[in-house]
């Protein structure tokens, strides 16, 4: 749960950093596109880490038995 909250915090920080960049006509579209891709990338990384942690815990539980 802590990892998930950390992932959301990183998403928010990346979003605010990209939004604080100066706006131009073409730049606005590029910034929004980057924003979406960075947030999706971070989200999938967090989900992958959580899934790997769950699998490791299951394997450790099986090995104990």
PDB file of N, H, CA, C and O in Angstrom:
ATOM      1  N   UNK A   1       0.832  -1.191   0.000  1.00  0.00           N
ATOM      2  CA  UNK A   1       0.000   0.000   0.000  1.00  0.00           C
ATOM      3  C   UNK A   1       0.877   1.256   0.000  1.00  0.00           C
ATOM      4  O   UNK A   1       0.559   2.246  -0.659  1.00  0.00           O
ATOM      5  N   UNK A   2       1.971   1.201   0.739  1.00  0.00           N
ATOM      6  H   UNK A   2       2.229   0.396   1.275  1.00  0.00           H
ATOM      7  CA  UNK A   2       2.878   2.332   0.789  1.00  0.00           C
ATOM      8  C   UNK A   2       3.508   2.580  -0.579  1.00  0.00           C
ATOM      9  O   UNK A   2       3.695   3.728  -0.982  1.00  0.00           O
ATOM     10  N   UNK A   3       3.837   1.498  -1.295  1.00  0.00           N
ATOM     11  H   UNK A   3       3.685   0.565  -0.968  1.00  0.00           H
ATOM     12  CA  UNK A   3       4.424   1.639  -2.630  1.00  0.00           C
ATOM     13  C   UNK A   3       3.417   2.282  -3.579  1.00  0.00           C
ATOM     14  O   UNK A   3       3.793   3.107  -4.411  1.00  0.00           O
ATOM     15  N   UNK A   4       2.169   1.920  -3.466  1.00  0.00           N
ATOM     16  H   UNK A   4       1.863   1.249  -2.790  1.00  0.00           H
ATOM     17  CA  UNK A   4       1.133   2.485  -4.330  1.00  0.00           C
ATOM     18  C   UNK A   4       0.989   3.986  -4.079  1.00  0.00           C
ATOM     19  O   UNK A   4       0.889   4.773  -5.020  1.00  0.00           O
ATOM     20  N   UNK A   5       0.978   4.379  -2.794  1.00  0.00           N
ATOM     21  H   UNK A   5       1.059   3.740  -2.029  1.00  0.00           H
ATOM     22  CA  UNK A   5       0.876   5.805  -2.472  1.00  0.00           C
ATOM     23  C   UNK A   5       2.093   6.567  -2.988  1.00  0.00           C
ATOM     24  O   UNK A   5       1.964   7.691  -3.473  1.00  0.00           O
ATOM     25  N   UNK A   6       3.273   5.958  -2.884  1.00  0.00           N
ATOM     26  H   UNK A   6       3.378   5.044  -2.490  1.00  0.00           H
ATOM     27  CA  UNK A   6       4.490   6.581  -3.400  1.00  0.00           C
ATOM     28  C   UNK A   6       4.395   6.756  -4.920  1.00  0.00           C
ATOM     29  O   UNK A   6       4.806   7.786  -5.454  1.00  0.00           O
ATOM     30  N   UNK A   7       3.862   5.763  -5.602  1.00  0.00           N
ATOM     31  H   UNK A   7       3.528   4.927  -5.167  1.00  0.00           H
ATOM     32  CA  UNK A   7       3.681   5.854  -7.051  1.00  0.00           C
ATOM     33  C   UNK A   7       2.752   6.984  -7.438  1.00  0.00           C
ATOM     34  O   UNK A   7       3.020   7.710  -8.395  1.00  0.00           O
ATOM     35  N   UNK A   8       1.646   7.141  -6.694  1.00  0.00           N
ATOM     36  H   UNK A   8       1.429   6.551  -5.916  1.00  0.00           H
ATOM     37  CA  UNK A   8       0.729   8.235  -6.978  1.00  0.00           C
ATOM     38  C   UNK A   8       1.396   9.586  -6.728  1.00  0.00           C
ATOM     39  O   UNK A   8       1.178  10.533  -7.483  1.00  0.00           O
ATOM     40  N   UNK A   9       2.206   9.681  -5.674  1.00  0.00           N
ATOM     41  H   UNK A   9       2.383   8.911  -5.061  1.00  0.00           H
ATOM     42  CA  UNK A   9       2.917  10.917  -5.373  1.00  0.00           C
ATOM     43  C   UNK A   9       3.882  11.277  -6.498  1.00  0.00           C
ATOM     44  O   UNK A   9       3.982  12.441  -6.885  1.00  0.00           O
ATOM     45  N   UNK A  10       4.591  10.282  -7.020  1.00  0.00           N
ATOM     46  H   UNK A  10       4.510   9.336  -6.706  1.00  0.00           H
ATOM     47  CA  UNK A  10       5.510  10.525  -8.133  1.00  0.00           C
ATOM     48  C   UNK A  10       4.743  10.987  -9.366  1.00  0.00           C
ATOM     49  O   UNK A  10       5.198  11.884 -10.076  1.00  0.00           O
ATOM     50  N   UNK A  11       3.587  10.389  -9.628  1.00  0.00           N
ATOM     51  H   UNK A  11       3.217   9.660  -9.051  1.00  0.00           H
ATOM     52  CA  UNK A  11       2.757  10.805 -10.767  1.00  0.00           C
ATOM     53  C   UNK A  11       2.353  12.272 -10.633  1.00  0.00           C
ATOM     54  O   UNK A  11       2.412  13.033 -11.599  1.00  0.00           O
ATOM     55  N   UNK A  12       1.941  12.657  -9.428  1.00  0.00           N
ATOM     56  H   UNK A  12       1.893  12.039  -8.644  1.00  0.00           H
ATOM     57  CA  UNK A  12       1.511  14.040  -9.206  1.00  0.00           C
ATOM     58  C   UNK A  12       2.686  14.997  -9.373  1.00  0.00           C
ATOM     59  O   UNK A  12       2.538  16.067  -9.964  1.00  0.00           O
ATOM     60  N   UNK A  13       3.853  14.615  -8.854  1.00  0.00           N
ATOM     61  H   UNK A  13       3.973  13.746  -8.374  1.00  0.00           H
ATOM     62  CA  UNK A  13       5.025  15.487  -8.978  1.00  0.00           C
ATOM     63  C   UNK A  13       5.445  15.644 -10.440  1.00  0.00           C
ATOM     64  O   UNK A  13       5.782  16.745 -10.873  1.00  0.00           O
ATOM     65  N   UNK A  14       5.427  14.547 -11.199  1.00  0.00           N
ATOM     66  H   UNK A  14       5.153  13.652 -10.847  1.00  0.00           H
ATOM     67  CA  UNK A  14       5.769  14.627 -12.622  1.00  0.00           C
ATOM     68  C   UNK A  14       4.763  15.496 -13.367  1.00  0.00           C
ATOM     69  O   UNK A  14       5.137  16.284 -14.236  1.00  0.00           O
ATOM     70  N   UNK A  15       3.498  15.351 -13.026  1.00  0.00           N
ATOM     71  H   UNK A  15       3.194  14.711 -12.320  1.00  0.00           H
ATOM     72  CA  UNK A  15       2.461  16.144 -13.683  1.00  0.00           C
ATOM     73  C   UNK A  15       2.670  17.626 -13.417  1.00  0.00           C
ATOM     74  O   UNK A  15       2.587  18.443 -14.334  1.00  0.00           O
ATOM     75  N   UNK A  16       2.940  17.974 -12.167  1.00  0.00           N
ATOM     76  H   UNK A  16       3.007  17.310 -11.422  1.00  0.00           H
ATOM     77  CA  UNK A  16       3.117  19.386 -11.840  1.00  0.00           C
ATOM     78  C   UNK A  16       4.387  19.946 -12.455  1.00  0.00           C
ATOM     79  O   UNK A  16       4.422  21.114 -12.841  1.00  0.00           O
ATOM     80  N   UNK A  17       5.441  19.123 -12.554  1.00  0.00           N
ATOM     81  H   UNK A  17       5.413  18.174 -12.240  1.00  0.00           H
ATOM     82  CA  UNK A  17       6.687  19.588 -13.169  1.00  0.00           C
ATOM     83  C   UNK A  17       6.480  19.875 -14.653  1.00  0.00           C
ATOM     84  O   UNK A  17       6.979  20.877 -15.165  1.00  0.00           O
ATOM     85  N   UNK A  18       5.747  19.004 -15.349  1.00  0.00           N
ATOM     86  H   UNK A  18       5.342  18.189 -14.934  1.00  0.00           H
ATOM     87  CA  UNK A  18       5.499  19.212 -16.774  1.00  0.00           C
ATOM     88  C   UNK A  18       4.575  20.406 -16.980  1.00  0.00           C
ATOM     89  O   UNK A  18       4.764  21.183 -17.917  1.00  0.00           O
ATOM     90  N   UNK A  19       3.587  20.556 -16.119  1.00  0.00           N
ATOM     91  H   UNK A  19       3.434  19.925 -15.358  1.00  0.00           H
ATOM     92  CA  UNK A  19       2.648  21.663 -16.273  1.00  0.00           C
ATOM     93  C   UNK A  19       3.304  23.004 -15.985  1.00  0.00           C
ATOM     94  O   UNK A  19       2.815  24.031 -16.456  1.00  0.00           O
ATOM     95  N   UNK A  20       4.391  23.031 -15.230  1.00  0.00           N
ATOM     96  H   UNK A  20       4.788  22.197 -14.847  1.00  0.00           H
ATOM     97  CA  UNK A  20       5.038  24.297 -14.904  1.00  0.00           C
ATOM     98  C   UNK A  20       5.958  24.780 -16.023  1.00  0.00           C
ATOM     99  O   UNK A  20       6.473  25.896 -15.956  1.00  0.00           O
ATOM    100  N   UNK A  21       6.174  23.947 -17.062  1.00  0.00           N
ATOM    101  H   UNK A  21       5.756  23.040 -17.116  1.00  0.00           H
ATOM    102  CA  UNK A  21       7.006  24.360 -18.189  1.00  0.00           C
ATOM    103  C   UNK A  21       6.280  25.448 -18.979  1.00  0.00           C
ATOM    104  O   UNK A  21       5.050  25.492 -18.983  1.00  0.00           O
ATOM    105  N   UNK A  22       7.029  26.321 -19.646  1.00  0.00           N
ATOM    106  H   UNK A  22       8.029  26.285 -19.642  1.00  0.00           H
ATOM    107  CA  UNK A  22       6.381  27.406 -20.401  1.00  0.00           C
ATOM    108  C   UNK A  22       5.518  26.861 -21.545  1.00  0.00           C
ATOM    109  O   UNK A  22       5.858  25.857 -22.170  1.00  0.00           O
ATOM    110  N   UNK A  23       4.416  27.528 -21.801  1.00  0.00           N
ATOM    111  H   UNK A  23       4.139  28.344 -21.293  1.00  0.00           H
ATOM    112  CA  UNK A  23       3.468  27.058 -22.816  1.00  0.00           C
ATOM    113  C   UNK A  23       3.695  27.781 -24.143  1.00  0.00           C
ATOM    114  O   UNK A  23       3.893  28.996 -24.189  1.00  0.00           O
ATOM    115  N   UNK A  24       3.662  27.007 -25.202  1.00  0.00           N
ATOM    116  H   UNK A  24       3.502  26.021 -25.165  1.00  0.00           H
ATOM    117  CA  UNK A  24       3.639  27.549 -26.558  1.00  0.00           C
ATOM    118  C   UNK A  24       2.524  26.829 -27.290  1.00  0.00           C
ATOM    119  O   UNK A  24       1.886  25.941 -26.725  1.00  0.00           O
ATOM    120  N   UNK A  25       2.280  27.196 -28.532  1.00  0.00           N
ATOM    121  H   UNK A  25       2.798  27.918 -28.991  1.00  0.00           H
ATOM    122  CA  UNK A  25       1.185  26.565 -29.269  1.00  0.00           C
ATOM    123  C   UNK A  25       1.438  25.074 -29.464  1.00  0.00           C
ATOM    124  O   UNK A  25       0.571  24.248 -29.179  1.00  0.00           O
ATOM    125  N   UNK A  26       2.618  24.736 -29.946  1.00  0.00           N
ATOM    126  H   UNK A  26       3.323  25.407 -30.178  1.00  0.00           H
ATOM    127  CA  UNK A  26       2.953  23.329 -30.154  1.00  0.00           C
ATOM    128  C   UNK A  26       3.333  22.667 -28.842  1.00  0.00           C
ATOM    129  O   UNK A  26       3.064  21.485 -28.625  1.00  0.00           O
ATOM    130  N   UNK A  27       3.960  23.443 -27.972  1.00  0.00           N
ATOM    131  H   UNK A  27       4.178  24.403 -28.148  1.00  0.00           H
ATOM    132  CA  UNK A  27       4.444  22.892 -26.707  1.00  0.00           C
ATOM    133  C   UNK A  27       3.336  22.351 -25.835  1.00  0.00           C
ATOM    134  O   UNK A  27       3.529  21.341 -25.158  1.00  0.00           O
ATOM    135  N   UNK A  28       2.176  22.994 -25.830  1.00  0.00           N
ATOM    136  H   UNK A  28       2.019  23.814 -26.379  1.00  0.00           H
ATOM    137  CA  UNK A  28       1.073  22.542 -24.993  1.00  0.00           C
ATOM    138  C   UNK A  28       0.664  21.121 -25.344  1.00  0.00           C
ATOM    139  O   UNK A  28       0.464  20.294 -24.454  1.00  0.00           O
ATOM    140  N   UNK A  29       0.540  20.833 -26.621  1.00  0.00           N
ATOM    141  H   UNK A  29       0.702  21.504 -27.344  1.00  0.00           H
ATOM    142  CA  UNK A  29       0.173  19.484 -27.051  1.00  0.00           C
ATOM    143  C   UNK A  29       1.250  18.482 -26.666  1.00  0.00           C
ATOM    144  O   UNK A  29       0.951  17.379 -26.207  1.00  0.00           O
ATOM    145  N   UNK A  30       2.506  18.873 -26.856  1.00  0.00           N
ATOM    146  H   UNK A  30       2.749  19.769 -27.229  1.00  0.00           H
ATOM    147  CA  UNK A  30       3.612  17.973 -26.511  1.00  0.00           C
ATOM    148  C   UNK A  30       3.631  17.709 -25.015  1.00  0.00           C
ATOM    149  O   UNK A  30       3.842  16.573 -24.590  1.00  0.00           O
ATOM    150  N   UNK A  31       3.414  18.744 -24.211  1.00  0.00           N
ATOM    151  H   UNK A  31       3.243  19.667 -24.557  1.00  0.00           H
ATOM    152  CA  UNK A  31       3.448  18.579 -22.761  1.00  0.00           C
ATOM    153  C   UNK A  31       2.325  17.664 -22.283  1.00  0.00           C
ATOM    154  O   UNK A  31       2.546  16.800 -21.434  1.00  0.00           O
ATOM    155  N   UNK A  32       1.129  17.848 -22.820  1.00  0.00           N
ATOM    156  H   UNK A  32       0.949  18.550 -23.510  1.00  0.00           H
ATOM    157  CA  UNK A  32       0.026  16.983 -22.411  1.00  0.00           C
ATOM    158  C   UNK A  32       0.274  15.536 -22.828  1.00  0.00           C
ATOM    159  O   UNK A  32      -0.043  14.609 -22.083  1.00  0.00           O
ATOM    160  N   UNK A  33       0.840  15.343 -24.015  1.00  0.00           N
ATOM    161  H   UNK A  33       1.098  16.096 -24.620  1.00  0.00           H
ATOM    162  CA  UNK A  33       1.156  13.991 -24.468  1.00  0.00           C
ATOM    163  C   UNK A  33       2.203  13.349 -23.569  1.00  0.00           C
ATOM    164  O   UNK A  33       2.057  12.193 -23.171  1.00  0.00           O
ATOM    165  N   UNK A  34       3.258  14.092 -23.247  1.00  0.00           N
ATOM    166  H   UNK A  34       3.377  15.031 -23.570  1.00  0.00           H
ATOM    167  CA  UNK A  34       4.280  13.584 -22.334  1.00  0.00           C
ATOM    168  C   UNK A  34       3.692  13.277 -20.968  1.00  0.00           C
ATOM    169  O   UNK A  34       4.030  12.270 -20.347  1.00  0.00           O
ATOM    170  N   UNK A  35       2.820  14.144 -20.512  1.00  0.00           N
ATOM    171  H   UNK A  35       2.545  14.962 -21.017  1.00  0.00           H
ATOM    172  CA  UNK A  35       2.171  13.955 -19.224  1.00  0.00           C
ATOM    173  C   UNK A  35       1.430  12.622 -19.164  1.00  0.00           C
ATOM    174  O   UNK A  35       1.566  11.864 -18.204  1.00  0.00           O
ATOM    175  N   UNK A  36       0.652  12.351 -20.194  1.00  0.00           N
ATOM    176  H   UNK A  36       0.542  12.967 -20.975  1.00  0.00           H
ATOM    177  CA  UNK A  36      -0.117  11.106 -20.239  1.00  0.00           C
ATOM    178  C   UNK A  36       0.812   9.898 -20.279  1.00  0.00           C
ATOM    179  O   UNK A  36       0.600   8.938 -19.539  1.00  0.00           O
ATOM    180  N   UNK A  37       1.840   9.926 -21.131  1.00  0.00           N
ATOM    181  H   UNK A  37       2.012  10.706 -21.733  1.00  0.00           H
ATOM    182  CA  UNK A  37       2.724   8.778 -21.256  1.00  0.00           C
ATOM    183  C   UNK A  37       3.558   8.544 -19.994  1.00  0.00           C
ATOM    184  O   UNK A  37       3.770   7.400 -19.594  1.00  0.00           O
ATOM    185  N   UNK A  38       4.026   9.618 -19.373  1.00  0.00           N
ATOM    186  H   UNK A  38       3.854  10.548 -19.698  1.00  0.00           H
ATOM    187  CA  UNK A  38       4.806   9.458 -18.140  1.00  0.00           C
ATOM    188  C   UNK A  38       3.933   8.881 -17.027  1.00  0.00           C
ATOM    189  O   UNK A  38       4.367   7.995 -16.291  1.00  0.00           O
ATOM    190  N   UNK A  39       2.713   9.381 -16.905  1.00  0.00           N
ATOM    191  H   UNK A  39       2.361  10.101 -17.503  1.00  0.00           H
ATOM    192  CA  UNK A  39       1.821   8.858 -15.867  1.00  0.00           C
ATOM    193  C   UNK A  39       1.477   7.393 -16.118  1.00  0.00           C
ATOM    194  O   UNK A  39       1.446   6.602 -15.175  1.00  0.00           O
ATOM    195  N   UNK A  40       1.220   7.017 -17.363  1.00  0.00           N
ATOM    196  H   UNK A  40       1.245   7.659 -18.130  1.00  0.00           H
ATOM    197  CA  UNK A  40       0.939   5.614 -17.670  1.00  0.00           C
ATOM    198  C   UNK A  40       2.147   4.733 -17.382  1.00  0.00           C
ATOM    199  O   UNK A  40       2.003   3.638 -16.837  1.00  0.00           O
ATOM    200  N   UNK A  41       3.346   5.206 -17.748  1.00  0.00           N
ATOM    201  H   UNK A  41       3.463   6.095 -18.191  1.00  0.00           H
ATOM    202  CA  UNK A  41       4.561   4.443 -17.511  1.00  0.00           C
ATOM    203  C   UNK A  41       4.776   4.214 -16.023  1.00  0.00           C
ATOM    204  O   UNK A  41       5.064   3.095 -15.598  1.00  0.00           O
ATOM    205  N   UNK A  42       4.638   5.262 -15.239  1.00  0.00           N
ATOM    206  H   UNK A  42       4.404   6.171 -15.585  1.00  0.00           H
ATOM    207  CA  UNK A  42       4.829   5.138 -13.793  1.00  0.00           C
ATOM    208  C   UNK A  42       3.767   4.226 -13.198  1.00  0.00           C
ATOM    209  O   UNK A  42       4.069   3.407 -12.330  1.00  0.00           O
ATOM    210  N   UNK A  43       2.523   4.359 -13.658  1.00  0.00           N
ATOM    211  H   UNK A  43       2.277   5.025 -14.363  1.00  0.00           H
ATOM    212  CA  UNK A  43       1.437   3.514 -13.145  1.00  0.00           C
ATOM    213  C   UNK A  43       1.724   2.036 -13.414  1.00  0.00           C
ATOM    214  O   UNK A  43       1.572   1.201 -12.522  1.00  0.00           O
ATOM    215  N   UNK A  44       2.139   1.713 -14.639  1.00  0.00           N
ATOM    216  H   UNK A  44       2.262   2.391 -15.364  1.00  0.00           H
ATOM    217  CA  UNK A  44       2.413   0.317 -14.957  1.00  0.00           C
ATOM    218  C   UNK A  44       3.637  -0.203 -14.212  1.00  0.00           C
ATOM    219  O   UNK A  44       3.684  -1.377 -13.847  1.00  0.00           O
ATOM    220  N   UNK A  45       4.631   0.658 -13.980  1.00  0.00           N
ATOM    221  H   UNK A  45       4.594   1.612 -14.277  1.00  0.00           H
ATOM    222  CA  UNK A  45       5.788   0.240 -13.177  1.00  0.00           C
ATOM    223  C   UNK A  45       5.362  -0.089 -11.757  1.00  0.00           C
ATOM    224  O   UNK A  45       5.792  -1.098 -11.197  1.00  0.00           O
ATOM    225  N   UNK A  46       4.526   0.749 -11.175  1.00  0.00           N
ATOM    226  H   UNK A  46       4.177   1.568 -11.630  1.00  0.00           H
ATOM    227  CA  UNK A  46       4.060   0.514  -9.800  1.00  0.00           C
ATOM    228  C   UNK A  46       3.237  -0.765  -9.738  1.00  0.00           C
ATOM    229  O   UNK A  46       3.410  -1.564  -8.818  1.00  0.00           O
ATOM    230  N   UNK A  47       2.346  -0.969 -10.703  1.00  0.00           N
ATOM    231  H   UNK A  47       2.206  -0.320 -11.450  1.00  0.00           H
ATOM    232  CA  UNK A  47       1.528  -2.182 -10.721  1.00  0.00           C
ATOM    233  C   UNK A  47       2.406  -3.421 -10.866  1.00  0.00           C
ATOM    234  O   UNK A  47       2.166  -4.432 -10.206  1.00  0.00           O
ATOM    235  N   UNK A  48       3.417  -3.348 -11.722  1.00  0.00           N
ATOM    236  H   UNK A  48       3.613  -2.527 -12.257  1.00  0.00           H
ATOM    237  CA  UNK A  48       4.326  -4.483 -11.907  1.00  0.00           C
ATOM    238  C   UNK A  48       5.081  -4.792 -10.626  1.00  0.00           C
ATOM    239  O   UNK A  48       5.221  -5.957 -10.254  1.00  0.00           O
ATOM    240  N   UNK A  49       5.567  -3.765  -9.951  1.00  0.00           N
ATOM    241  H   UNK A  49       5.453  -2.818 -10.253  1.00  0.00           H
ATOM    242  CA  UNK A  49       6.289  -3.970  -8.691  1.00  0.00           C
ATOM    243  C   UNK A  49       5.367  -4.599  -7.659  1.00  0.00           C
ATOM    244  O   UNK A  49       5.778  -5.511  -6.942  1.00  0.00           O
ATOM    245  N   UNK A  50       4.135  -4.133  -7.573  1.00  0.00           N
ATOM    246  H   UNK A  50       3.801  -3.392  -8.156  1.00  0.00           H
ATOM    247  CA  UNK A  50       3.196  -4.704  -6.612  1.00  0.00           C
ATOM    248  C   UNK A  50       2.912  -6.167  -6.931  1.00  0.00           C
ATOM    249  O   UNK A  50       2.855  -6.995  -6.022  1.00  0.00           O
ATOM    250  N   UNK A  51       2.732  -6.498  -8.217  1.00  0.00           N
ATOM    251  H   UNK A  51       2.778  -5.825  -8.955  1.00  0.00           H
ATOM    252  CA  UNK A  51       2.471  -7.883  -8.594  1.00  0.00           C
ATOM    253  C   UNK A  51       3.668  -8.774  -8.287  1.00  0.00           C
ATOM    254  O   UNK A  51       3.493  -9.904  -7.830  1.00  0.00           O
ATOM    255  N   UNK A  52       4.882  -8.283  -8.530  1.00  0.00           N
ATOM    256  H   UNK A  52       5.024  -7.365  -8.900  1.00  0.00           H
ATOM    257  CA  UNK A  52       6.075  -9.068  -8.221  1.00  0.00           C
ATOM    258  C   UNK A  52       6.211  -9.285  -6.724  1.00  0.00           C
ATOM    259  O   UNK A  52       6.599 -10.370  -6.290  1.00  0.00           O
ATOM    260  N   UNK A  53       5.895  -8.261  -5.922  1.00  0.00           N
ATOM    261  H   UNK A  53       5.580  -7.380  -6.274  1.00  0.00           H
ATOM    262  CA  UNK A  53       5.953  -8.418  -4.466  1.00  0.00           C
ATOM    263  C   UNK A  53       4.965  -9.472  -3.987  1.00  0.00           C
ATOM    264  O   UNK A  53       5.288 -10.266  -3.103  1.00  0.00           O
ATOM    265  N   UNK A  54       3.764  -9.491  -4.559  1.00  0.00           N
ATOM    266  H   UNK A  54       3.501  -8.846  -5.276  1.00  0.00           H
ATOM    267  CA  UNK A  54       2.767 -10.483  -4.172  1.00  0.00           C
ATOM    268  C   UNK A  54       3.225 -11.891  -4.548  1.00  0.00           C
ATOM    269  O   UNK A  54       3.022 -12.832  -3.781  1.00  0.00           O
ATOM    270  N   UNK A  55       3.838 -12.043  -5.716  1.00  0.00           N
ATOM    271  H   UNK A  55       4.003 -11.279  -6.339  1.00  0.00           H
ATOM    272  CA  UNK A  55       4.312 -13.359  -6.143  1.00  0.00           C
ATOM    273  C   UNK A  55       5.438 -13.857  -5.243  1.00  0.00           C
ATOM    274  O   UNK A  55       5.488 -15.033  -4.884  1.00  0.00           O
ATOM    275  N   UNK A  56       6.345 -12.938  -4.881  1.00  0.00           N
ATOM    276  H   UNK A  56       6.305 -11.982  -5.172  1.00  0.00           H
ATOM    277  CA  UNK A  56       7.448 -13.318  -3.994  1.00  0.00           C
ATOM    278  C   UNK A  56       6.907 -13.763  -2.643  1.00  0.00           C
ATOM    279  O   UNK A  56       7.379 -14.752  -2.082  1.00  0.00           O
ATOM    280  N   UNK A  57       5.927 -13.049  -2.119  1.00  0.00           N
ATOM    281  H   UNK A  57       5.543 -12.246  -2.574  1.00  0.00           H
ATOM    282  CA  UNK A  57       5.338 -13.425  -0.825  1.00  0.00           C
ATOM    283  C   UNK A  57       4.689 -14.797  -0.913  1.00  0.00           C
ATOM    284  O   UNK A  57       4.809 -15.596   0.016  1.00  0.00           O
ATOM    285  N   UNK A  58       3.999 -15.085  -2.020  1.00  0.00           N
ATOM    286  H   UNK A  58       3.902 -14.436  -2.775  1.00  0.00           H
ATOM    287  CA  UNK A  58       3.368 -16.396  -2.184  1.00  0.00           C
ATOM    288  C   UNK A  58       4.416 -17.496  -2.257  1.00  0.00           C
ATOM    289  O   UNK A  58       4.240 -18.560  -1.664  1.00  0.00           O
ATOM    290  N   UNK A  59       5.505 -17.248  -2.978  1.00  0.00           N
ATOM    291  H   UNK A  59       5.648 -16.383  -3.459  1.00  0.00           H
ATOM    292  CA  UNK A  59       6.572 -18.255  -3.084  1.00  0.00           C
ATOM    293  C   UNK A  59       7.247 -18.482  -1.739  1.00  0.00           C
ATOM    294  O   UNK A  59       7.573 -19.618  -1.396  1.00  0.00           O
ATOM    295  N   UNK A  60       7.457 -17.422  -0.979  1.00  0.00           N
ATOM    296  H   UNK A  60       7.192 -16.500  -1.258  1.00  0.00           H
ATOM    297  CA  UNK A  60       8.050 -17.578   0.352  1.00  0.00           C
ATOM    298  C   UNK A  60       7.132 -18.382   1.256  1.00  0.00           C
ATOM    299  O   UNK A  60       7.601 -19.199   2.049  1.00  0.00           O
ATOM    300  N   UNK A  61       5.835 -18.161   1.145  1.00  0.00           N
ATOM    301  H   UNK A  61       5.454 -17.498   0.501  1.00  0.00           H
ATOM    302  CA  UNK A  61       4.872 -18.901   1.958  1.00  0.00           C
ATOM    303  C   UNK A  61       4.887 -20.384   1.582  1.00  0.00           C
ATOM    304  O   UNK A  61       4.821 -21.247   2.457  1.00  0.00           O
ATOM    305  N   UNK A  62       4.973 -20.681   0.279  1.00  0.00           N
ATOM    306  H   UNK A  62       5.027 -19.980  -0.432  1.00  0.00           H
ATOM    307  CA  UNK A  62       5.024 -22.073  -0.174  1.00  0.00           C
ATOM    308  C   UNK A  62       6.312 -22.740   0.294  1.00  0.00           C
ATOM    309  O   UNK A  62       6.296 -23.901   0.704  1.00  0.00           O
ATOM    310  N   UNK A  63       7.421 -22.019   0.236  1.00  0.00           N
ATOM    311  H   UNK A  63       7.434 -21.076  -0.097  1.00  0.00           H
ATOM    312  CA  UNK A  63       8.701 -22.591   0.651  1.00  0.00           C
ATOM    313  C   UNK A  63       8.741 -22.879   2.146  1.00  0.00           C
ATOM    314  O   UNK A  63       9.417 -23.815   2.574  1.00  0.00           O
ATOM    315  N   UNK A  64       8.039 -22.100   2.936  1.00  0.00           N
ATOM    316  H   UNK A  64       7.490 -21.340   2.589  1.00  0.00           H
ATOM    317  CA  UNK A  64       8.005 -22.336   4.388  1.00  0.00           C
ATOM    318  C   UNK A  64       7.258 -23.623   4.713  1.00  0.00           C
ATOM    319  O   UNK A  64       7.587 -24.313   5.678  1.00  0.00           O
ATOM    320  N   UNK A  65       6.262 -23.937   3.912  1.00  0.00           N
ATOM    321  H   UNK A  65       5.995 -23.376   3.128  1.00  0.00           H
ATOM    322  CA  UNK A  65       5.452 -25.143   4.168  1.00  0.00           C
ATOM    323  C   UNK A  65       6.161 -26.350   3.642  1.00  0.00           C
ATOM    324  O   UNK A  65       5.651 -27.464   3.756  1.00  0.00           O
TER     325      UNK A  65
END
